């Protein structure tokens, strides 16, 4: 089984329609947008496992030389999402 964890949904959809991957994680709204973007009938693509992200630890990976202001901005945005 070929799995993709690329963060950009359009890349995952491209790989899926090219038969380069078999599955990828996606939220419902991004899934629908990918179907529309690639003009494919996604009724044959079914979710098979719901990820419980509330109990998962998620991380941003950044270069050590990243601008500290960008790091702070991302951290603040993440805190807002968790509220």
C-alpha positions in Angstrom: 0.0 0.0 0.0 1.3 3.4 -1.0 0.5 6.2 1.5 1.2 10.0 1.1 1.4 12.4 4.0 2.1 15.5 1.9 0.5 18.5 3.5 -0.8 20.0 0.3 -4.0 18.2 -0.7 -3.7 18.9 -4.4 -0.4 17.1 -4.5 -2.1 14.1 -2.8 -5.0 14.1 -5.3 -2.6 14.3 -8.2 -0.7 11.3 -6.9 -4.1 9.5 -6.3 -5.4 10.1 -9.8 -2.0 9.0 -11.3 -2.2 5.8 -9.2 1.0 6.7 -7.4 -0.6 6.4 -3.9 -3.5 4.4 -2.5 -4.6 6.7 0.4 -3.9 9.9 2.1 -5.2 11.9 5.1 -7.6 14.7 4.3 -10.5 16.7 5.8 -13.9 16.7 4.2 -13.8 20.3 2.8 -10.3 19.8 1.3 -11.4 16.4 -0.1 -14.4 18.0 -1.9 -12.2 20.9 -3.2 -9.7 18.3 -4.6 -12.5 16.4 -6.4 -13.7 19.7 -8.0 -10.2 20.8 -8.9 -9.4 17.6 -10.7 -12.9 17.2 -12.0 -13.2 13.7 -10.9 -16.2 11.8 -9.5 -15.1 11.1 -6.0 -18.2 9.0 -5.0 -16.0 5.9 -5.5 -13.4 7.2 -3.0 -14.5 6.4 0.5 -13.0 7.3 3.9 -12.1 4.2 5.9 -10.5 5.5 9.1 -11.2 8.7 11.1 -8.1 10.2 12.6 -8.7 11.3 16.2 -6.5 14.4 16.0 -7.7 15.7 19.4 -5.6 12.9 21.1 -2.7 13.1 18.7 0.4 15.3 19.2 0.9 17.5 16.1 4.1 19.4 15.4 5.4 22.1 13.1 8.9 21.2 11.8 10.9 24.3 10.9 14.4 25.1 10.0 16.6 26.2 13.0 17.3 29.4 11.1 13.6 30.3 10.6 12.7 33.8 11.4 11.7 34.0 15.1 8.7 36.2 14.2 7.3 33.6 11.9 7.7 31.0 14.6 5.9 33.2 17.1 3.1 33.9 14.6 2.6 30.2 13.9 2.6 29.4 17.6 0.0 32.1 18.3 -2.2 30.8 15.4 -1.9 27.3 16.8 -3.0 28.4 20.2 -6.1 30.1 18.7 -7.0 26.9 16.8 -6.9 24.9 20.0 -9.4 27.2 21.8 
